[in-house]
Amino acid sequence: MNTRNEWMVDHSDRLLALWDGSQGGTANCVRYARGLGRPIDNLWSEWEKFTDALHAAD
């Protein structure tokens, strides 16, 4: 998985992440992208708002 993640970062100009801050594959990918100076958009907080709104509608 790390090889795949590194390939994706290597072939991109920007990283779009859905990362909750925990350790694991996504953290490794974000760390790698940061090391290369890639801009990173982490949409986790927007995702939480969206899922909270879905649950409130139930």
MOWO-V45860 format. One record per backbone hydrogen bond with DSSP energy under -0.5 kcal/mol. CO is the residue of the C=O (numbers start at 1). NH is the residue of the N-H. If there is no record, write none. Layout:
co={CO/CO}
nh={NH/NH}
This chain:
co={1/2/3/4/5/6/7/9/13/15/15/17/24/25/26/27/28/29/30/31/32/33/34/39/40/41/41/43/44/45/46/47/48/49/50/51/52/53/54/55}
nh={5/6/7/8/9/10/11/12/39/17/41/43/28/29/30/31/32/33/34/35/36/38/37/15/42/17/43/47/48/49/50/51/52/53/54/55/56/57/58/58}
